[in-house]
Amino acid sequence: MDAEIQENTDKLHNLKETIEHLKHDAIEIQAKARETLGELKDRSQVYQDSARQALDQAAEYCNQNPQKAALIAAAAGASAGLLLGLLLKK
């Protein structure tokens, strides 16, 4: 009976150690996830800024050259329509 109690005590001790290791691992994973999330937020901000700048430049070009912008838009629309028509035809 004493051997069984000692065995269960040892198992309980091992279980407690395992739980402590898991807690430590969870804390490390959480810290890494926060760090990665911060990096992703920074990258997304850079991409948003780049996209905003490109849109601003496109809008400025359209304001300065409305006829060219209309012709470019028409050509792009016609090309997209032609490609889409060819793809759907098959």
C-alpha positions, 0 to 999 in steps of 0.5 A: 500500500505504501508503494502505491501511495509513493507511486501516486505521489511521484505521478502527482509530482511529475504532473505538477512539473509538466503543468509548470512546463506547459505554463512556461511554454504557453507564456513564451508562445503568447509573447511570440504571438504578440511580437508577430502581431505587432510586426504584422500591424507594422507591415500592414501600416506600411502597405496601407501607406504605400497604397494610399500614396499610389491612389493619391498619385493616380488621383492627381494624375487624373486631375491633371490629365483627365482626357488621358486618364479617360482613354487609359480607363477605356483601354483597360476596361476594353482589354479586361472585357476582351480577356474575360470574354475569351475566358468565358467563351471556352 
